[in-house]
């Protein structure tokens, strides 16, 4: 990976870190200079995750990565979706990656594999931010449980759209209310534990009410305040 590509691929992560902590310029330069392994993965293919004995930081740099539980009868549950700028940690003391729930590319994607020991020794402020992201990841999982357990189907769909919008903004990937979301309605259904018929019906109703439009794998939030009101969205769980 050359210096130019390093700056480009790590930009969402550095923007995300910059929102929660002041990172010295020398650490930013050190992170960009750490030798990493860039992996491009086609949609539907499982990511090559390092051995659990090797501590690594996986940075999503492009596309969407899901944690997936595939059942023998063909059913599937998407337990988490990682966007550019998100990180996952592997190693004996890390819980981000579990071989029981493989990481699968939900779209064509790219990930950067970094040595966790190098990140920790050369970029202590960044390492602390990554630990904070792990705690936020735990909150995300709890919110997804609430989506499945207590929010109505309509509230859950609206909440997930608001969440993706907030997460993309935190990574500096968008600055408006329209953004690319390379997921199918089947992917959304599998992530929300709903049927595709239900998801389609709710998306149609959100469009008819001029709240949000999902078309050609792009979300256009027409009424941000109204959409947040549908699900009482509060983005505090996405912050340290």
C-alpha positions in Angstrom: 0.0 0.0 0.0 1.5 3.3 -1.0 1.2 6.5 1.0 -1.4 8.0 -1.2 -3.7 5.0 -1.0 -3.1 4.8 2.7 -4.4 8.4 3.2 -7.4 7.7 1.0 -8.4 4.4 2.5 -8.0 5.5 6.2 -9.7 8.9 5.7 -13.1 7.7 7.0 -11.6 6.1 10.1 -9.5 9.2 10.8 -12.5 11.5 10.4 -14.5 9.2 12.7 -11.7 9.2 15.4 -11.4 13.0 15.0 -15.0 13.4 16.2 -14.3 11.8 19.6 -10.6 12.6 20.3 -7.8 14.9 19.3 -5.2 12.8 17.5 -1.6 14.2 17.1 -0.5 14.6 13.5 2.5 12.3 14.2 0.1 9.5 15.1 -2.0 10.1 11.9 1.2 9.9 9.9 2.3 6.8 11.8 -1.0 5.0 11.2 -0.8 5.8 7.5 2.8 4.4 7.3 2.0 1.2 9.2 2.2 -1.7 6.7 -1.2 -3.1 6.1 -2.7 -5.8 3.9 -5.4 -4.5 1.6 -8.0 -7.1 0.7 -10.7 -6.6 -1.9 -13.7 -9.0 -1.5 -16.6 -9.6 -3.9 -20.2 -9.4 -2.8 -21.3 -12.6 -1.0 -17.8 -13.8 -0.2 -16.6 -14.3 3.4 -13.6 -12.2 4.5 -10.3 -13.9 5.2 -10.1 -13.3 8.9 -6.7 -13.7 10.6 -6.1 -16.5 13.1 -7.5 -15.8 16.5 -3.9 -16.1 17.8 -3.0 -13.0 15.8 -4.1 -9.6 17.1 -5.2 -7.5 14.2 -7.3 -4.5 13.4 -9.6 -4.8 10.4 -10.6 -1.5 8.9 -13.5 -1.3 6.5 -12.5 1.1 3.8 -15.2 0.5 1.1 -18.5 -1.2 0.8 -20.5 -3.0 3.6 -19.5 -6.0 5.7 -22.0 -8.1 7.6 -21.8 -10.5 10.4 -24.0 -13.3 9.2 -25.6 -16.5 10.6 -26.6 -18.8 7.8 -29.1 -21.5 8.5 -29.2 -24.9 6.8 -32.6 -24.3 5.3 -31.4 -21.1 3.6 -32.6 -18.5 6.1 -30.2 -15.9 7.1 -29.8 -13.4 10.0 -27.5 -10.4 9.6 -26.4 -9.6 13.1 -24.3 -6.4 12.3 -23.4 -4.3 9.3 -20.1 -2.5 9.2 -19.6 0.7 7.1 -16.5 2.4 5.9 -14.5 3.7 8.8 -15.7 0.9 11.1 -13.1 -1.3 12.8 -13.0 -4.9 14.1 -10.4 -6.4 16.3 -9.2 -10.0 16.3 -7.0 -11.8 18.8 -7.2 -13.8 22.0 -8.7 -10.9 24.1 -10.9 -9.5 21.4 -14.6 -10.3 20.8 -15.2 -8.4 17.6 -14.9 -11.4 15.3 -16.4 -14.8 16.0 -16.0 -17.6 13.5 -19.5 -18.8 14.4 -20.7 -15.6 12.7 -18.5 -15.1 9.6 -17.9 -11.7 8.1 -19.4 -11.5 4.7 -19.2 -8.8 2.0 -22.8 -7.5 1.5 -21.5 -5.5 -1.4 -18.1 -5.4 -3.2 -15.9 -4.2 -0.4 -12.3 -3.5 0.7 -10.8 -4.0 4.1 -7.4 -3.1 5.5 -5.7 -5.5 7.9 -3.4 -3.8 10.4 -1.1 -5.3 13.0 -2.8 -4.4 16.4 0.6 -4.4 18.2 2.0 -1.8 15.9 -1.1 0.4 16.2 -1.0 0.2 20.0 2.7 1.1 20.2 2.9 3.8 17.6 -0.5 5.3 17.8 -1.7 5.2 21.5 -4.4 7.9 21.1 -5.8 6.0 18.1 -5.7 2.7 19.9 -7.7 4.3 22.8 -10.3 5.5 20.2 -10.5 2.0 18.8 -11.3 0.7 22.3 -14.1 3.3 22.5 -15.5 2.1 19.2 -15.7 -1.4 20.6 -17.9 -0.1 23.4 -20.0 1.7 20.9 -20.3 -1.5 18.9 -21.8 -3.1 21.9 -24.4 -0.4 22.1 -25.2 -0.9 18.5 -25.9 -4.6 19.0 -28.2 -3.7 22.0 -30.1 -1.2 19.8 -30.5 -3.9 17.1 -31.9 -6.2 19.8 -34.5 -3.5 20.7 -35.4 -3.2 17.0 -36.2 -6.9 17.0 -37.8 -7.2 20.4 -39.7 -4.0 21.2 -39.9 -1.6 18.3 -42.7 -2.1 15.8 -41.7 -3.1 12.3 -42.3 0.5 11.1 -40.2 1.9 14.0 -37.4 -0.6 13.4 -37.1 0.2 9.6 -37.2 4.0 10.3 -34.6 3.6 13.2 -32.2 1.6 11.0 -32.4 4.2 8.2 -31.7 7.0 10.8 -28.8 4.9 12.2 -27.1 4.4 8.8 -27.5 8.1 8.1 -25.9 9.0 11.4 -23.0 6.5 11.0 -22.2 7.7 7.5 -22.1 11.3 8.7 -19.8 10.4 11.6 -17.3 8.9 9.1 -17.6 12.0 7.0 -19.0 10.0 4.0 -22.0 12.3 3.5 -23.0 15.9 4.3 -26.6 15.8 3.3 -29.7 13.6 3.6 -29.1 11.4 0.5 -26.6 8.6 0.6 -25.7 5.3 -1.1 -26.7 2.2 0.8 -25.7 -0.8 -1.3 -28.2 -3.2 0.3 -31.2 -5.0 -1.2 -34.6 -5.1 0.5 -33.7 -8.7 1.3 -30.6 -7.6 3.1 -32.7 -5.1 5.2 -35.2 -7.8 6.0 -32.5 -10.2 7.1 -30.9 -7.5 9.3 -34.3 -6.5 10.9 -35.7 -10.1 11.3 -38.6 -9.1 9.1 -40.1 -10.5 5.9 -39.2 -8.8 2.7 -43.0 -8.2 2.2 -43.1 -6.3 5.4 -40.0 -4.2 4.6 -41.3 -3.4 1.1 -44.7 -2.3 2.6 -43.0 0.0 5.2 -40.7 1.5 2.6 -43.6 2.3 0.4 -45.5 3.9 3.3 -42.4 6.0 4.2 -42.3 7.2 0.6 -46.0 8.0 0.4 -45.7 10.1 3.6 -42.7 12.0 2.1 -40.4 10.8 4.9 -37.8 8.7 3.0 -37.2 7.1 -0.3 -35.2 3.9 -0.9 -34.5 3.3 -4.6 -31.6 1.8 -6.6 -29.8 1.2 -3.4 -29.8 4.8 -2.3 -31.6 6.4 0.6 -33.0 9.9 0.3 -34.4 11.2 3.6 -36.9 13.8 2.7 -38.0 14.8 6.2 -35.2 14.0 8.7 -37.2 15.4 11.7 -40.3 13.5 10.7 -38.4 10.2 10.2 -36.7 10.6 13.6 -40.0 11.2 15.2 -41.4 7.9 13.8 -38.8 5.9 15.8 -37.8 8.5 18.5 -34.3 8.2 17.2 -31.6 9.4 19.6 -28.0 9.0 18.3 -26.3 9.2 21.7 -25.6 5.5 21.6 -23.3 6.1 18.7 -21.0 8.4 20.7 -18.6 7.7 23.5 
